[in-house]
Structures are given as C-alpha cells and as structure tokens.
Amino acid sequence: MSSITRYPKKEKLKSKVLFEALFAEGKSVSHFPLKLIYLNTNFDDGSKIKVGVVAPKKKFKNAVDRNRIKRLLREAYRLNKALIFNNIEGNFAFLILYLGNKMPVYADIESAMKQLMEGFLKKESHEKID
C-alpha cells in the first residue's frame, strides 16, 4: 500500500498551539457542508500536511454521532488527499469542519471533500501568483 493512501499518525493535527493559530489567522474555503481552515506552516517531523477534523457538539449532542461524522471526514480526506499532495508546495495545517445540521451520507461528504480540495488548490495557486 502506498503512503499516499494512508493516514499515518504524523499527519494528524494534535497541537493545541496550531489549532489556536488556525482559528486566529487561518484562511478558509467552504463547500457546504464542509469548511476547510488552513495555514501555511512548518513541521518538525517532516510531514507536508497535518489534518484535524471537527464535528460540532452543539448540533450533535451524542458522541457516537460526532465520532461517526469525524470518521467519515477522515476517510473522505484519506481517499482524496492525493489531489493535494501532488499539487502543493510548502507545508500546511488543515482543519476540516462539518457545518451540516443532519447526519451526513458518505457520498455527500466525499463529493464535498473533492470540491473543498479543488477550491483550496485554486485559492492557493492564485495567492502564489499575486
């Protein structure tokens, strides 16, 4: 299995400092029901991207539901991360937020994830030009 289809531990966003930096100064791209907040940064462990996923406790009271949403988000990211890995320069911290009000279906999450990745690549390539 190639490393690009995996989601290893070093790609998981766990740093509280980075989470706070993402919310404070991160840029964002949205495609309902997902929102991507990203920040260009450097990592000590040599990974290009670190990703965190969030499901809102306010909308989904049961932890079981939040965990399911997060699992769907991670899987959609894992299967589509090749879009980003092959087309970016630099290191990024990503935070993927679920904005919907009802339990998602995987097909919807995956199509939104692809749109989100393409939106990120477009926005990032335009910022490089400017």
TORGUBA-769252 format. One record per atom (N, C-alpha, C): residue in three letters; x, y, z. Coordinates in pm, whole numbers, plus 50000, padded with zeros to 5 digits. Atoms other than C-alpha are relative to their C-alpha. Layout:
alaXYZ;...
***
This chain:
met500854988250000;met500005000050000;met500895012450000;ser499164987950008;ser501445033849905;ser499695009350117;ser500174991249885;ser501925060150171;ser498975010949974;ile500944989250029;ile499645084449989;ile498564996050030;thr501375004149969;thr496525063250055;thr499814997150149;arg500115002249857;arg497265060250427;arg499795013450072;tyr500164988149917;tyr496565084650709;tyr500814997550128;pro499145003449886;pro499575079650939;pro499905010050115;lys500074992049878;lys499915093451289;lys500645013849982;lys499314987150013;lys502345120851182;lys499215010249918;glu500864990750075;glu499625135950957;glu498825004950081;lys501124995849917;lys497185140651245;lys500365012950073;leu499794987149934;leu496855175851380;leu499614998850146;lys500275001749857;lys497165174551758;lys500455011950084;ser499424988949925;ser498975206251859;ser498965010750034;lys500954989849955;lys496825229852066;lys500405013749946;val499484987350051;val499035258751954;val499585001849853;leu500384999350141;leu498375250551587;leu498505001749983;phe501454998450006;phe494625247051648;phe499635014750022;glu500304986049969;glu494545281751802;glu500475009249888;ala499484991950112;ala496695296151521;ala499084998849879;leu500925001950113;leu494335281151262;leu498785008950015;phe501194991749978;phe491315298251418;phe500335014849998;ala499634985949993;ala493185330951471;ala500405005849865;glu499464993950122;glu494975335751139;glu499874991349876;gly500165009050115;gly493955306950911;gly499085005749893;lys500874996350111;lys492385311950569;lys499024988549981;ser500975010850011;ser489295292350473;ser499394999049861;val500735003250122;val487475276050183;val498794991950046;ser501205007349961;ser483885263450210;ser499334993649881;his500905006550095;his481745239050020;his499044992050085;phe500945005949906;phe478615230250213;phe499884985049979;pro500024997149856;pro478515210250440;pro501385000350067;leu498665000049942;leu482295213050487;leu500665013649990;lys499184987950003;lys484685241250567;lys501434995950031;leu498595002949980;leu488455239350540;leu500695012750047;ile499174988949952;ile490605262550750;ile501434995249988;tyr498625004450022;tyr494275261450653;tyr500985011150031;leu498954990749964;leu497525277650748;leu501324994449949;asn498685004150048;asn500935276350582;asn500945000450120;thr499175000949881;thr503375264850849;thr501134990049978;asn498905009850008;asn506425243050919;asn499844989750111;phe500085010649901;phe506555209551098;phe501384994450025;asp498705005649963;asp509475194151283;asp500184985749949;asp499895014250036;asp508665158351178;asp500074997349850;gly499845001850143;gly508925164250803;gly498744997149922;ser501235002650075;ser505265159150714;ser499575012849926;lys500444988750080;lys503765181450443;lys498695006050052;ile501344995749958;ile500235183050584;ile499644993150130;lys500625005849881;lys498605177950921;lys498545003849997;val501434997850014;val494845174350934;val499274996750130;gly500915002549889;gly492255177151210;gly498585000949949;val501404999550040;val488515171251182;val499155003750120;val500864995249892;val485705187051385;val498544997949963;ala501455001050011;ala482045178551434;ala499435007750120;pro500464991149893;pro480055204151639;pro499164993050108;lys500715005849887;lys478885193451984;lys498625006550016;lys501254992649987;lys476155219851969;lys498894993749915;lys500995005750092;lys474425203251672;lys499824984950018;phe500055014549982;phe475265166851754;phe500344996950145;lys499825001949856;lys474755160152123;lys500674986650033;asn499465013349970;asn475655123052108;asn501414998649945;ala498625002150042;ala479355114952097;ala500094989849887;val500015010350104;val478525084751880;val499815006549863;asp500264993150127;asp477175107851609;asp501205008449957;arg498824991850031;arg480155131651630;arg501154991349952;asn498925009050039;asn482595102751609;asn499774994349861;arg500315005150134;arg480805088651303;arg500315010549894;ile499744989250095;ile480975122351128;ile501505001749981;lys498554998550009;lys484675125351210;lys500644988549923;arg499495011450076;arg485315090251077;arg499755001849851;leu500324997750141;leu483545099150751;leu500915010849941;leu499134989250048;leu485575131350720;leu501424995049978;arg498635005250014;arg488875113450780;arg500144990649881;glu499945009550111;glu488055086250529;glu499935007449866;ala500104992350123;ala487005111350261;ala501315007449973;tyr498714993450016;tyr490225130650323;tyr501064989949954;arg498995010150030;arg492355098950313;arg499944995749854;leu500155004850137;leu490945087949978;leu500275010849896;asn499844989150096;asn491275122349818;asn501215008850025;lys498874991449967;lys494465136049971;lys501055000449890;ala499054999850111;ala496455127049659;ala499835012649916;leu500264987550073;leu494795157449495;leu500895011250053;ile499224989349938;ile496615179949741;ile501494996750001;phe498605003749986;phe499855160949799;phe500775001949869;asn499314999150129;asn500685161049427;asn500035014149943;asn500154986950062;asn499835197549367;asn500375012050087;ile499644988549916;ile501155218849655;ile501495000650027;glu498644997849951;glu504415233649763;glu499855006150139;gly500094994749864;gly505015240950128;gly499274990350092;asn500645008249898;asn503575226850449;asn498755007050051;phe501264994249957;phe500015232050568;phe499404992550117;ala500855005949896;ala497875226150875;ala498575002049952;phe501404999650044;phe494265217850783;phe499094997050118;leu501065003549907;leu491135217950996;leu498734999149918;ile501225002150079;ile488045203250834;ile498824999850096;leu501174998749914;leu484765213650996;leu498764995249928;tyr501285004150056;tyr481375197750939;tyr498975010550042;leu500934989149972;leu478725225250911;leu498534995949994;gly501395004150018;gly475565205050837;gly499254998050130;asn500855001849883;asn472625200251072;asn499554985650018;lys500455013849989;lys471805163950996;lys501134990349971;met499005010450020;met473735131350985;met500314998649851;pro499655000450142;pro475665130350656;pro500044985849942;val499815012450073;val475795103150393;val501425001049942;tyr498614999750043;tyr479325093250287;tyr500175005949860;ala499884995050137;ala478715100949917;ala500005015349997;asp500054985349993;asp477825137150004;asp501305005750056;ile498744995649938;ile480885140850227;ile501144999049899;glu498895001950092;glu483205126749961;glu499965010249886;ser500074990250110;ser481905149349681;ser500345014150052;ala499684987049941;ala482105179749912;ala501505001150028;met498565000149971;met485655169650011;met500805002849872;lys499314997650127;lys486745168549645;lys499885014749960;gln500204985950033;gln485225203049586;gln500855008950090;leu499224992549903;leu486925215949900;leu501495000049963;met498595001250038;met490345203049790;met500295008149874;glu499804992350123;glu489935218049443;glu499935015050029;gly500094986049961;gly488845251149597;gly501255004950069;phe498754996649931;phe491895251049822;phe501135001749900;leu498924999350100;leu494235244049528;leu499875012649915;lys500214987850081;lys492665272149322;lys500395012350079;lys499704988249917;lys492875297049608;lys501495001250027;glu498584999949969;glu496435287149694;glu500835003649876;ser499254996850122;ser497645288949332;ser499835014749962;his500204985750027;his496085323749294;his500835008650094;glu499214992249905;glu497835335849610;glu501484999449967;lys498595001150040;lys501185323349480;lys500325009849887;ile499814991250114;ile500725343949162;ile500065014850044;asp500104985949958;asp499805376449341;asp501265005250064;
***
